[in-house]
Each structure stands twice: as C-alpha cells, then as structure tokens.
Amino acid sequence: MQAIKKKLKRIIKLFITYKIENDTRVYQLKYTPFTVKKSLIKKTFQQYGNTSINTKKIIFDNYMGHGYGCNCKYVTEELIRRGTDFDLVWIVKDANAHKGEFPPKVRLVEYGSKEAMFEYYTAAVWVCNYHLIHYWNQGLVKRFGQYYIQMWHGSFGIKKIEKNCDCLTNSQSWTYLAKKNSQNTDFWISNSFFEDEVYQNAFWSVKNILKLGHPRNDIFFKDGQDLVEKKVRKSLSIDGKDKILLYVPTFREKLDFPNYKLDIEKLKKALEKKTDQSWKIVVRLHPRMQNSLEKVCIDEKKQIVKADAYPDIQELLAAAQVVITDYSSCIFDFLLTVRPGFLFVPDLEHYDQERGFYYKLEETPFPIAHTNEELIHNIENFNQEKYSMQVEDFLKKKGSVEDGEASVRVCNLIESIVSEKEIRG
C-alpha cells in the first residue's frame, strides 16, 4: 500500500507543484495559471481548538518519533525520579514495538497520528529536539498558554545547520515551516556560548536562550557507568573482555557517499597492536542512512556489530572506549569523557561544499584522517595526555556549561512553567 502511495505521489508531482504561503497550501497545475488553495490550519483547529489544555501534560518527541533517547529521555527520567504527577506523553513511531523501552509511567502515542495532534493541542509543555515540520504541515497551532522548549539534537557540532545551510533552505515550504517552528519556540536550551551563537544565526526569531546544558550529556558525569556499559554489552552480545570502538558516520544530503571506505580489518588490527587488547567495532548509522552500511565500511570478515536499532546513542557513547566519525555532532558529546576520538573524512572538500562548517576541523581535539592509512597512523601515534589538554582547551573556548546537572535545571524550568499555569488557572 505504501509503495502504491509513493508511486502516486511521484506521478502527481509531474503535473502539480505545491508550496505554502501564509498558512495556506497552494497547488498549481504546471504550465497553467490554475491554482487551488487550502487552509493549513482550519480543519485541525476546528477539531481540537476548543479542547482544554491539560496543565499536567508534558509531550516529548525525539527526532520525529525515533524512540527513547536524546535530551527528552533524560528529562523524562528526572521528572519520574522527582515523583511528579505529570502526564508524560511520548510521540513514537511504531509505538507498540518500542513499548518495552519506556518506563511504565510514560504514555506512548503513534507519531503522525490524529491522537498525536490531539496531544499537541492539549499539552501544557512541548519538549522536542528538532523542528516539528510534520505537525505544522498538518495544521498544528500553538495556543495561548502552551510552552515550547527546544533542546536541539546537536551540541558543539561543526557542520552547519538550518538557514546556514543552503541545501536545506532551497525548499520554500520547508523554510516557511521551519520559521514557524522557531517563532513558536519559547525556550532554547543551550550548553555553551558557541551554541548560543549557532541558535541565533541558524534559526529564525530566536528568543530566551537558556544555558542549562544538554540533559543527554549528564550520563557522562554520573555514577553507574559500569551499569550502562553492561547494559550495552548485553544488548549487543559483546563479551566483557572486548574493548568497544563506536563508528558513527553521518548522512549525506543526496546519500552520495565517498568511494573511500573505512577498512574494519585494518582498524581492528591497529587497535589491537596499540593496546594489546581485543576489540569489537560497533557501527551505528544515522536514521537517514538505513541500509547503507556497505557504502561506508569494508567488512569482508563480517566483524561489525550493528547498533542502528539501539534506542539511545548516549549509552553507546558512554560504553565506548573510542569513537570515530566523519562529521557527526555525537563525537562532541563524547569528548566530555576525554576518551580518544578520531575523524575519518575522505570526502572533506565535497562535504564542506555541500553542507559547510562553522569552524575548521583542525580546531577540534580530534586527529584527522582522509585515508585508512592516515587513520591507522593517528591511532598508532595517539597521545592521551596531549589530547586531554586539547579537550580542556576546546571546551573552555566554546564556553561549555556541561556539568552533569542539565536534567535538573531543565526539569526546574518545566516545573516552574506548570506551577505558574496552575496558579493562573
């Protein structure tokens, strides 16, 4: 059925163009003046606009319903730890399949469903880590008395985002909805002076930036690291004697990957020679890169442990002894552990032209490699003492406020919003 729908959409696009103007969808028959206009918000507002806002309801959405992870997870767990009586709602793709990942107190609702739209219309606080493009496109209206907290999924990341990135803003409709998302955001949660500047430059109409830290990074400061590592090892069937290297390549806009791939066998041998220990190579692909493993790795002996389905990348980072990426911001979370991180960037010039960077890779603490040979050289010559000093200097220059208490501060904000609403009635 889905395949038929996709085919029909492709056929329709051959004859009809589509754009959004002033909360109105405008459909035009190509090469003619004939247009049809349809209100973006009228239908859904008629359905839900008169429903009461539940002052106890907090709604969470992790990257388009991508499961129990990122900042939203750690805020949820802190609210539960405090014993709050909030109605905690998570929007999740394939809610039934993910049910076992969530605490019993959390109520799951299917991403993109009518029920999800109802939850947004009636929640006191929205907590997300991405643009709510789908919901704005389906007619979502943020009502008086609702608050929207944005906890972006990036960090000290190097790659440009949103309006700083031409490949994103070339869509007029996407840009309209992204602007709408920014204009409706009440609080932006930052972890550094650097991220403050990114928010101000990359988004639209930004107000109320709060440097509270990213809740997802609290995991690197808390006790219980051993328990997290055991959980990851059990889930991925990795023996306790093996060290873990996590490879996390990011996506390409056109899924056009470089021909030069990470050689898993050479990498494994270099790690074993450097440390005199056995290693497992864990690979986690970006959600937009599913089924692309062969495009980024050479794995002739089938040694890779796949972790795409693992719901929380922060736990993978906490369990890893080494991380390699190309341009993913996750390595900038991992550097808080001060464990070795490496960059493997065979398509650096092409990616820079396509996406662009906020600063040079050479300004990061991570050794840079364009080829497998350079990567092996960087591993063989890695100096932990020098690297630790570079990490400390990097965090200082970026103005990091990460200290393991971000979840507490964000939950204090949520509780203050809810208390104010209850007092006002």
TORFI-278646 format. One record per residue (C-alpha): residue in three letters; residue number from 1; y negated, x negated, z negated. Coordinates in steps of 0.5 Angstrom, whole numbers, plus 500, padded with zeros to 3 digits. Example, Ala and Ser with C-alpha at 12.3 -4.5 7.8 and 13.67 -1.06 7.14 Angstrom:
BEGIN
+---------+-----+-----+-----+-----+
! residuo ! num !  yy !  xx !  zz !
+---------+-----+-----+-----+-----+
!     ALA !   1 ! 509 ! 475 ! 484 !
!     SER !   2 ! 502 ! 473 ! 486 !
+---------+-----+-----+-----+-----+
//
This chain:
BEGIN
+---------+-----+-----+-----+-----+
! residuo ! num !  yy !  xx !  zz !
+---------+-----+-----+-----+-----+
!     MET !   1 ! 500 ! 500 ! 500 !
!     GLN !   2 ! 495 ! 494 ! 498 !
!     ALA !   3 ! 497 ! 491 ! 505 !
!     ILE !   4 ! 495 ! 497 ! 509 !
!     LYS !   5 ! 488 ! 498 ! 505 !
!     LYS !   6 ! 486 ! 491 ! 506 !
!     LYS !   7 ! 488 ! 492 ! 514 !
!     LEU !   8 ! 484 ! 498 ! 514 !
!     LYS !   9 ! 478 ! 494 ! 511 !
!     ARG !  10 ! 478 ! 489 ! 516 !
!     ILE !  11 ! 478 ! 494 ! 521 !
!     ILE !  12 ! 472 ! 498 ! 518 !
!     LYS !  13 ! 468 ! 491 ! 518 !
!     LEU !  14 ! 469 ! 490 ! 525 !
!     PHE !  15 ! 465 ! 496 ! 526 !
!     ILE !  16 ! 461 ! 497 ! 520 !
!     THR !  17 ! 456 ! 493 ! 516 !
!     TYR !  18 ! 455 ! 494 ! 508 !
!     LYS !  19 ! 449 ! 492 ! 504 !
!     ILE !  20 ! 446 ! 494 ! 497 !
!     GLU !  21 ! 439 ! 496 ! 496 !
!     ASN !  22 ! 435 ! 499 ! 490 !
!     ASP !  23 ! 442 ! 501 ! 487 !
!     THR !  24 ! 444 ! 504 ! 494 !
!     ARG !  25 ! 449 ! 503 ! 498 !
!     VAL !  26 ! 447 ! 502 ! 506 !
!     TYR !  27 ! 453 ! 503 ! 511 !
!     GLN !  28 ! 451 ! 502 ! 518 !
!     LEU !  29 ! 454 ! 503 ! 525 !
!     LYS !  30 ! 454 ! 496 ! 528 !
!     TYR !  31 ! 449 ! 495 ! 534 !
!     THR !  32 ! 446 ! 502 ! 533 !
!     PRO !  33 ! 441 ! 505 ! 528 !
!     PHE !  34 ! 446 ! 510 ! 525 !
!     THR !  35 ! 446 ! 509 ! 517 !
!     VAL !  36 ! 449 ! 512 ! 511 !
!     LYS !  37 ! 446 ! 511 ! 504 !
!     LYS !  38 ! 450 ! 513 ! 498 !
!     SER !  39 ! 447 ! 512 ! 491 !
!     LEU !  40 ! 451 ! 507 ! 487 !
!     ILE !  41 ! 450 ! 510 ! 480 !
!     LYS !  42 ! 449 ! 517 ! 481 !
!     LYS !  43 ! 456 ! 519 ! 480 !
!     THR !  44 ! 458 ! 515 ! 475 !
!     PHE !  45 ! 452 ! 516 ! 471 !
!     GLN !  46 ! 454 ! 524 ! 472 !
!     GLN !  47 ! 461 ! 523 ! 469 !
!     TYR !  48 ! 459 ! 518 ! 463 !
!     GLY !  49 ! 451 ! 518 ! 462 !
!     ASN !  50 ! 451 ! 524 ! 457 !
!     THR !  51 ! 457 ! 521 ! 452 !
!     SER !  52 ! 456 ! 518 ! 446 !
!     ILE !  53 ! 455 ! 510 ! 444 !
!     ASN !  54 ! 460 ! 508 ! 439 !
!     THR !  55 ! 456 ! 504 ! 434 !
!     LYS !  56 ! 463 ! 500 ! 432 !
!     LYS !  57 ! 466 ! 499 ! 439 !
!     ILE !  58 ! 466 ! 492 ! 442 !
!     ILE !  59 ! 468 ! 491 ! 449 !
!     PHE !  60 ! 471 ! 484 ! 451 !
!     ASP !  61 ! 472 ! 481 ! 459 !
!     ASN !  62 ! 475 ! 474 ! 460 !
!     TYR !  63 ! 473 ! 473 ! 467 !
!     MET !  64 ! 475 ! 479 ! 471 !
!     GLY !  65 ! 481 ! 481 ! 466 !
!     HIS !  66 ! 484 ! 474 ! 466 !
!     GLY !  67 ! 488 ! 475 ! 460 !
!     TYR !  68 ! 487 ! 473 ! 452 !
!     GLY !  69 ! 483 ! 467 ! 453 !
!     CYS !  70 ! 476 ! 463 ! 453 !
!     ASN !  71 ! 470 ! 465 ! 448 !
!     CYS !  72 ! 472 ! 472 ! 448 !
!     LYS !  73 ! 478 ! 470 ! 445 !
!     TYR !  74 ! 475 ! 466 ! 439 !
!     VAL !  75 ! 470 ! 471 ! 437 !
!     THR !  76 ! 475 ! 477 ! 437 !
!     GLU !  77 ! 480 ! 473 ! 432 !
!     GLU !  78 ! 474 ! 471 ! 428 !
!     LEU !  79 ! 472 ! 479 ! 427 !
!     ILE !  80 ! 479 ! 480 ! 426 !
!     ARG !  81 ! 479 ! 475 ! 420 !
!     ARG !  82 ! 473 ! 478 ! 417 !
!     GLY !  83 ! 477 ! 484 ! 417 !
!     THR !  84 ! 471 ! 488 ! 421 !
!     ASP !  85 ! 473 ! 496 ! 422 !
!     PHE !  86 ! 470 ! 495 ! 429 !
!     ASP !  87 ! 474 ! 498 ! 435 !
!     LEU !  88 ! 476 ! 492 ! 439 !
!     VAL !  89 ! 477 ! 493 ! 447 !
!     TRP !  90 ! 479 ! 488 ! 452 !
!     ILE !  91 ! 479 ! 489 ! 459 !
!     VAL !  92 ! 485 ! 486 ! 462 !
!     LYS !  93 ! 489 ! 486 ! 469 !
!     ASP !  94 ! 496 ! 489 ! 468 !
!     ALA !  95 ! 495 ! 491 ! 461 !
!     ASN !  96 ! 502 ! 492 ! 460 !
!     ALA !  97 ! 504 ! 485 ! 462 !
!     HIS !  98 ! 499 ! 482 ! 457 !
!     LYS !  99 ! 500 ! 486 ! 451 !
!     GLY ! 100 ! 504 ! 481 ! 447 !
!     GLU ! 101 ! 499 ! 476 ! 448 !
!     PHE ! 102 ! 494 ! 480 ! 444 !
!     PRO ! 103 ! 493 ! 482 ! 436 !
!     PRO ! 104 ! 495 ! 489 ! 434 !
!     LYS ! 105 ! 488 ! 491 ! 432 !
!     VAL ! 106 ! 486 ! 490 ! 440 !
!     ARG ! 107 ! 486 ! 496 ! 444 !
!     LEU ! 108 ! 487 ! 494 ! 452 !
!     VAL ! 109 ! 484 ! 498 ! 458 !
!     GLU ! 110 ! 486 ! 496 ! 465 !
!     TYR ! 111 ! 481 ! 492 ! 469 !
!     GLY ! 112 ! 477 ! 496 ! 474 !
!     SER ! 113 ! 480 ! 503 ! 472 !
!     LYS ! 114 ! 476 ! 509 ! 470 !
!     GLU ! 115 ! 478 ! 508 ! 463 !
!     ALA ! 116 ! 474 ! 501 ! 463 !
!     MET ! 117 ! 468 ! 504 ! 466 !
!     PHE ! 118 ! 468 ! 509 ! 460 !
!     GLU ! 119 ! 469 ! 504 ! 455 !
!     TYR ! 120 ! 463 ! 500 ! 458 !
!     TYR ! 121 ! 459 ! 506 ! 458 !
!     THR ! 122 ! 460 ! 508 ! 451 !
!     ALA ! 123 ! 461 ! 501 ! 447 !
!     ALA ! 124 ! 455 ! 498 ! 443 !
!     VAL ! 125 ! 456 ! 491 ! 445 !
!     TRP ! 126 ! 459 ! 488 ! 451 !
!     VAL ! 127 ! 461 ! 481 ! 451 !
!     CYS ! 128 ! 463 ! 477 ! 457 !
!     ASN ! 129 ! 464 ! 470 ! 460 !
!     TYR ! 130 ! 462 ! 472 ! 468 !
!     HIS ! 131 ! 458 ! 477 ! 472 !
!     LEU ! 132 ! 460 ! 484 ! 472 !
!     ILE ! 133 ! 460 ! 485 ! 479 !
!     HIS ! 134 ! 465 ! 489 ! 480 !
!     TYR ! 135 ! 462 ! 494 ! 475 !
!     TRP ! 136 ! 455 ! 494 ! 477 !
!     ASN ! 137 ! 458 ! 495 ! 484 !
!     GLN ! 138 ! 462 ! 501 ! 482 !
!     GLY ! 139 ! 455 ! 504 ! 479 !
!     LEU ! 140 ! 455 ! 501 ! 471 !
!     VAL ! 141 ! 449 ! 503 ! 468 !
!     LYS ! 142 ! 447 ! 499 ! 461 !
!     ARG ! 143 ! 444 ! 505 ! 457 !
!     PHE ! 144 ! 439 ! 504 ! 452 !
!     GLY ! 145 ! 442 ! 502 ! 445 !
!     GLN ! 146 ! 447 ! 498 ! 448 !
!     TYR ! 147 ! 447 ! 490 ! 448 !
!     TYR ! 148 ! 450 ! 485 ! 453 !
!     ILE ! 149 ! 452 ! 478 ! 450 !
!     GLN ! 150 ! 453 ! 473 ! 456 !
!     MET ! 151 ! 458 ! 467 ! 454 !
!     TRP ! 152 ! 459 ! 463 ! 461 !
!     HIS ! 153 ! 465 ! 460 ! 462 !
!     GLY ! 154 ! 462 ! 453 ! 464 !
!     SER ! 155 ! 459 ! 448 ! 459 !
!     PHE ! 156 ! 456 ! 441 ! 460 !
!     GLY ! 157 ! 459 ! 442 ! 467 !
!     ILE ! 158 ! 457 ! 438 ! 473 !
!     LYS ! 159 ! 458 ! 443 ! 479 !
!     LYS ! 160 ! 452 ! 448 ! 481 !
!     ILE ! 161 ! 453 ! 455 ! 480 !
!     GLU ! 162 ! 450 ! 462 ! 482 !
!     LYS ! 163 ! 443 ! 461 ! 485 !
!     ASN ! 164 ! 443 ! 454 ! 485 !
!     CYS ! 165 ! 449 ! 454 ! 490 !
!     ASP ! 166 ! 447 ! 456 ! 497 !
!     CYS ! 167 ! 455 ! 458 ! 498 !
!     LEU ! 168 ! 454 ! 464 ! 493 !
!     THR ! 169 ! 447 ! 467 ! 495 !
!     ASN ! 170 ! 448 ! 468 ! 502 !
!     SER ! 171 ! 451 ! 475 ! 501 !
!     GLN ! 172 ! 445 ! 479 ! 500 !
!     SER ! 173 ! 449 ! 484 ! 496 !
!     TRP ! 174 ! 453 ! 479 ! 491 !
!     THR ! 175 ! 446 ! 477 ! 490 !
!     TYR ! 176 ! 443 ! 483 ! 488 !
!     LEU ! 177 ! 448 ! 485 ! 483 !
!     ALA ! 178 ! 448 ! 478 ! 480 !
!     LYS ! 179 ! 441 ! 479 ! 479 !
!     LYS ! 180 ! 442 ! 486 ! 476 !
!     ASN ! 181 ! 447 ! 483 ! 471 !
!     SER ! 182 ! 442 ! 477 ! 469 !
!     GLN ! 183 ! 437 ! 483 ! 468 !
!     ASN ! 184 ! 441 ! 487 ! 463 !
!     THR ! 185 ! 443 ! 481 ! 459 !
!     ASP ! 186 ! 440 ! 481 ! 452 !
!     PHE ! 187 ! 443 ! 474 ! 449 !
!     TRP ! 188 ! 445 ! 468 ! 453 !
!     ILE ! 189 ! 450 ! 463 ! 449 !
!     SER ! 190 ! 449 ! 456 ! 450 !
!     ASN ! 191 ! 452 ! 450 ! 447 !
!     SER ! 192 ! 446 ! 445 ! 449 !
!     PHE ! 193 ! 439 ! 443 ! 451 !
!     PHE ! 194 ! 443 ! 442 ! 458 !
!     GLU ! 195 ! 446 ! 449 ! 458 !
!     ASP ! 196 ! 439 ! 452 ! 457 !
!     GLU ! 197 ! 436 ! 449 ! 463 !
!     VAL ! 198 ! 442 ! 451 ! 467 !
!     TYR ! 199 ! 441 ! 458 ! 465 !
!     GLN ! 200 ! 434 ! 458 ! 466 !
!     ASN ! 201 ! 435 ! 455 ! 473 !
!     ALA ! 202 ! 441 ! 458 ! 476 !
!     PHE ! 203 ! 440 ! 466 ! 473 !
!     TRP ! 204 ! 435 ! 471 ! 474 !
!     SER ! 205 ! 430 ! 474 ! 469 !
!     VAL ! 206 ! 434 ! 470 ! 463 !
!     LYS ! 207 ! 431 ! 471 ! 456 !
!     ASN ! 208 ! 434 ! 470 ! 449 !
!     ILE ! 209 ! 438 ! 464 ! 450 !
!     LEU ! 210 ! 441 ! 462 ! 443 !
!     LYS ! 211 ! 444 ! 455 ! 442 !
!     LEU ! 212 ! 450 ! 457 ! 438 !
!     GLY ! 213 ! 456 ! 453 ! 441 !
!     HIS ! 214 ! 462 ! 456 ! 445 !
!     PRO ! 215 ! 467 ! 459 ! 441 !
!     ARG ! 216 ! 472 ! 457 ! 445 !
!     ASN ! 217 ! 471 ! 450 ! 443 !
!     ASP ! 218 ! 472 ! 451 ! 436 !
!     ILE ! 219 ! 479 ! 449 ! 437 !
!     PHE ! 220 ! 478 ! 442 ! 438 !
!     PHE ! 221 ! 474 ! 442 ! 431 !
!     LYS ! 222 ! 479 ! 446 ! 427 !
!     ASP ! 223 ! 486 ! 444 ! 423 !
!     GLY ! 224 ! 492 ! 447 ! 426 !
!     GLN ! 225 ! 492 ! 442 ! 432 !
!     ASP ! 226 ! 499 ! 441 ! 431 !
!     LEU ! 227 ! 501 ! 448 ! 431 !
!     VAL ! 228 ! 497 ! 449 ! 437 !
!     GLU ! 229 ! 501 ! 443 ! 440 !
!     LYS ! 230 ! 508 ! 446 ! 438 !
!     LYS ! 231 ! 506 ! 453 ! 441 !
!     VAL ! 232 ! 504 ! 450 ! 448 !
!     ARG ! 233 ! 510 ! 446 ! 448 !
!     LYS ! 234 ! 515 ! 451 ! 446 !
!     SER ! 235 ! 512 ! 456 ! 452 !
!     LEU ! 236 ! 512 ! 450 ! 457 !
!     SER ! 237 ! 519 ! 448 ! 455 !
!     ILE ! 238 ! 516 ! 441 ! 453 !
!     ASP ! 239 ! 520 ! 436 ! 449 !
!     GLY ! 240 ! 516 ! 433 ! 443 !
!     LYS ! 241 ! 517 ! 426 ! 445 !
!     ASP ! 242 ! 514 ! 427 ! 451 !
!     LYS ! 243 ! 506 ! 426 ! 452 !
!     ILE ! 244 ! 502 ! 431 ! 456 !
!     LEU ! 245 ! 498 ! 430 ! 462 !
!     LEU ! 246 ! 494 ! 436 ! 464 !
!     TYR ! 247 ! 492 ! 436 ! 471 !
!     VAL ! 248 ! 486 ! 442 ! 472 !
!     PRO ! 249 ! 484 ! 442 ! 480 !
!     THR ! 250 ! 478 ! 447 ! 481 !
!     PHE ! 251 ! 478 ! 451 ! 487 !
!     ARG ! 252 ! 474 ! 450 ! 494 !
!     GLU ! 253 ! 470 ! 456 ! 497 !
!     LYS ! 254 ! 474 ! 456 ! 503 !
!     LEU ! 255 ! 480 ! 454 ! 500 !
!     ASP ! 256 ! 479 ! 448 ! 504 !
!     PHE ! 257 ! 483 ! 442 ! 500 !
!     PRO ! 258 ! 483 ! 435 ! 502 !
!     ASN ! 259 ! 489 ! 431 ! 505 !
!     TYR ! 260 ! 489 ! 426 ! 500 !
!     LYS ! 261 ! 493 ! 429 ! 494 !
!     LEU ! 262 ! 495 ! 427 ! 487 !
!     ASP ! 263 ! 501 ! 423 ! 487 !
!     ILE ! 264 ! 505 ! 425 ! 481 !
!     GLU ! 265 ! 510 ! 420 ! 481 !
!     LYS ! 266 ! 505 ! 414 ! 481 !
!     LEU ! 267 ! 501 ! 417 ! 476 !
!     LYS ! 268 ! 507 ! 418 ! 471 !
!     LYS ! 269 ! 509 ! 411 ! 472 !
!     ALA ! 270 ! 502 ! 409 ! 471 !
!     LEU ! 271 ! 502 ! 413 ! 464 !
!     GLU ! 272 ! 509 ! 410 ! 462 !
!     LYS ! 273 ! 507 ! 403 ! 464 !
!     LYS ! 274 ! 500 ! 404 ! 460 !
!     THR ! 275 ! 503 ! 407 ! 454 !
!     ASP ! 276 ! 511 ! 405 ! 454 !
!     GLN ! 277 ! 512 ! 413 ! 452 !
!     SER ! 278 ! 515 ! 418 ! 457 !
!     TRP ! 279 ! 510 ! 423 ! 460 !
!     LYS ! 280 ! 510 ! 431 ! 462 !
!     ILE ! 281 ! 505 ! 432 ! 468 !
!     VAL ! 282 ! 502 ! 440 ! 467 !
!     VAL ! 283 ! 498 ! 443 ! 472 !
!     ARG ! 284 ! 494 ! 449 ! 471 !
!     LEU ! 285 ! 491 ! 452 ! 478 !
!     HIS ! 286 ! 484 ! 456 ! 478 !
!     PRO ! 287 ! 485 ! 463 ! 478 !
!     ARG ! 288 ! 483 ! 463 ! 486 !
!     MET ! 289 ! 488 ! 457 ! 487 !
!     GLN ! 290 ! 494 ! 461 ! 486 !
!     ASN ! 291 ! 500 ! 459 ! 491 !
!     SER ! 292 ! 496 ! 452 ! 493 !
!     LEU ! 293 ! 500 ! 447 ! 489 !
!     GLU ! 294 ! 502 ! 444 ! 495 !
!     LYS ! 295 ! 495 ! 443 ! 497 !
!     VAL ! 296 ! 493 ! 439 ! 491 !
!     CYS ! 297 ! 499 ! 435 ! 489 !
!     ILE ! 298 ! 505 ! 430 ! 492 !
!     ASP ! 299 ! 511 ! 432 ! 487 !
!     GLU ! 300 ! 517 ! 430 ! 491 !
!     LYS ! 301 ! 522 ! 430 ! 485 !
!     LYS ! 302 ! 519 ! 437 ! 482 !
!     GLN ! 303 ! 517 ! 434 ! 476 !
!     ILE ! 304 ! 511 ! 438 ! 475 !
!     VAL ! 305 ! 510 ! 443 ! 469 !
!     LYS ! 306 ! 507 ! 449 ! 472 !
!     ALA ! 307 ! 502 ! 453 ! 467 !
!     ASP ! 308 ! 498 ! 458 ! 471 !
!     ALA ! 309 ! 501 ! 463 ! 467 !
!     TYR ! 310 ! 499 ! 460 ! 460 !
!     PRO ! 311 ! 493 ! 465 ! 458 !
!     ASP ! 312 ! 489 ! 460 ! 454 !
!     ILE ! 313 ! 487 ! 454 ! 457 !
!     GLN ! 314 ! 483 ! 451 ! 451 !
!     GLU ! 315 ! 490 ! 451 ! 448 !
!     LEU ! 316 ! 493 ! 447 ! 453 !
!     LEU ! 317 ! 487 ! 442 ! 453 !
!     ALA ! 318 ! 488 ! 442 ! 445 !
!     ALA ! 319 ! 495 ! 440 ! 446 !
!     ALA ! 320 ! 494 ! 435 ! 452 !
!     GLN ! 321 ! 493 ! 427 ! 451 !
!     VAL ! 322 ! 490 ! 426 ! 457 !
!     VAL ! 323 ! 486 ! 431 ! 462 !
!     ILE ! 324 ! 485 ! 429 ! 470 !
!     THR ! 325 ! 481 ! 434 ! 474 !
!     ASP ! 326 ! 476 ! 434 ! 480 !
!     TYR ! 327 ! 470 ! 438 ! 478 !
!     SER ! 328 ! 472 ! 443 ! 473 !
!     SER ! 329 ! 468 ! 444 ! 467 !
!     CYS ! 330 ! 474 ! 444 ! 463 !
!     ILE ! 331 ! 474 ! 437 ! 462 !
!     PHE ! 332 ! 467 ! 437 ! 459 !
!     ASP ! 333 ! 470 ! 441 ! 453 !
!     PHE ! 334 ! 476 ! 436 ! 453 !
!     LEU ! 335 ! 471 ! 431 ! 452 !
!     LEU ! 336 ! 470 ! 434 ! 445 !
!     THR ! 337 ! 477 ! 431 ! 443 !
!     VAL ! 338 ! 475 ! 424 ! 445 !
!     ARG ! 339 ! 481 ! 423 ! 448 !
!     PRO ! 340 ! 482 ! 420 ! 455 !
!     GLY ! 341 ! 479 ! 424 ! 461 !
!     PHE ! 342 ! 479 ! 422 ! 469 !
!     LEU ! 343 ! 476 ! 424 ! 475 !
!     PHE ! 344 ! 480 ! 424 ! 482 !
!     VAL ! 345 ! 475 ! 426 ! 487 !
!     PRO ! 346 ! 478 ! 425 ! 494 !
!     ASP ! 347 ! 473 ! 430 ! 497 !
!     LEU ! 348 ! 467 ! 428 ! 493 !
!     GLU ! 349 ! 462 ! 428 ! 499 !
!     HIS ! 350 ! 465 ! 434 ! 502 !
!     TYR ! 351 ! 465 ! 438 ! 496 !
!     ASP ! 352 ! 458 ! 435 ! 494 !
!     GLN ! 353 ! 455 ! 438 ! 501 !
!     GLU ! 354 ! 459 ! 445 ! 499 !
!     ARG ! 355 ! 457 ! 446 ! 492 !
!     GLY ! 356 ! 453 ! 441 ! 489 !
!     PHE ! 357 ! 452 ! 437 ! 483 !
!     TYR ! 358 ! 447 ! 438 ! 477 !
!     TYR ! 359 ! 448 ! 430 ! 476 !
!     LYS ! 360 ! 452 ! 424 ! 478 !
!     LEU ! 361 ! 459 ! 423 ! 476 !
!     GLU ! 362 ! 457 ! 416 ! 474 !
!     GLU ! 363 ! 453 ! 419 ! 469 !
!     THR ! 364 ! 459 ! 422 ! 465 !
!     PRO ! 365 ! 464 ! 418 ! 461 !
!     PHE ! 366 ! 470 ! 419 ! 466 !
!     PRO ! 367 ! 473 ! 414 ! 470 !
!     ILE ! 368 ! 472 ! 416 ! 477 !
!     ALA ! 369 ! 477 ! 415 ! 483 !
!     HIS ! 370 ! 477 ! 417 ! 490 !
!     THR ! 371 ! 484 ! 415 ! 491 !
!     ASN ! 372 ! 491 ! 415 ! 488 !
!     GLU ! 373 ! 490 ! 407 ! 488 !
!     GLU ! 374 ! 484 ! 407 ! 484 !
!     LEU ! 375 ! 486 ! 413 ! 479 !
!     ILE ! 376 ! 492 ! 408 ! 477 !
!     HIS ! 377 ! 487 ! 402 ! 477 !
!     ASN ! 378 ! 483 ! 406 ! 472 !
!     ILE ! 379 ! 489 ! 408 ! 468 !
!     GLU ! 380 ! 491 ! 401 ! 467 !
!     ASN ! 381 ! 484 ! 399 ! 465 !
!     PHE ! 382 ! 482 ! 404 ! 461 !
!     ASN ! 383 ! 479 ! 402 ! 454 !
!     GLN ! 384 ! 478 ! 407 ! 449 !
!     GLU ! 385 ! 473 ! 404 ! 445 !
!     LYS ! 386 ! 468 ! 404 ! 450 !
!     TYR ! 387 ! 470 ! 411 ! 452 !
!     SER ! 388 ! 469 ! 413 ! 445 !
!     MET ! 389 ! 462 ! 410 ! 445 !
!     GLN ! 390 ! 460 ! 413 ! 452 !
!     VAL ! 391 ! 462 ! 420 ! 450 !
!     GLU ! 392 ! 458 ! 420 ! 444 !
!     ASP ! 393 ! 452 ! 418 ! 448 !
!     PHE ! 394 ! 453 ! 423 ! 453 !
!     LEU ! 395 ! 454 ! 429 ! 448 !
!     LYS ! 396 ! 447 ! 426 ! 445 !
!     LYS ! 397 ! 444 ! 426 ! 451 !
!     LYS ! 398 ! 446 ! 433 ! 453 !
!     GLY ! 399 ! 444 ! 436 ! 446 !
!     SER ! 400 ! 450 ! 438 ! 444 !
!     VAL ! 401 ! 451 ! 443 ! 438 !
!     GLU ! 402 ! 458 ! 444 ! 438 !
!     ASP ! 403 ! 461 ! 443 ! 431 !
!     GLY ! 404 ! 467 ! 448 ! 430 !
!     GLU ! 405 ! 463 ! 454 ! 428 !
!     ALA ! 406 ! 460 ! 457 ! 434 !
!     SER ! 407 ! 465 ! 463 ! 433 !
!     VAL ! 408 ! 462 ! 464 ! 426 !
!     ARG ! 409 ! 455 ! 464 ! 429 !
!     VAL ! 410 ! 456 ! 469 ! 435 !
!     CYS ! 411 ! 460 ! 474 ! 430 !
!     ASN ! 412 ! 454 ! 474 ! 425 !
!     LEU ! 413 ! 450 ! 476 ! 431 !
!     ILE ! 414 ! 455 ! 481 ! 433 !
!     GLU ! 415 ! 455 ! 484 ! 426 !
!     SER ! 416 ! 447 ! 484 ! 426 !
!     ILE ! 417 ! 447 ! 488 ! 432 !
!     VAL ! 418 ! 452 ! 493 ! 430 !
!     SER ! 419 ! 448 ! 493 ! 423 !
!     GLU ! 420 ! 442 ! 495 ! 426 !
!     LYS ! 421 ! 444 ! 500 ! 430 !
!     GLU ! 422 ! 448 ! 504 ! 424 !
!     ILE ! 423 ! 441 ! 503 ! 420 !
!     ARG ! 424 ! 437 ! 506 ! 426 !
!     GLY ! 425 ! 443 ! 512 ! 427 !
+---------+-----+-----+-----+-----+
//
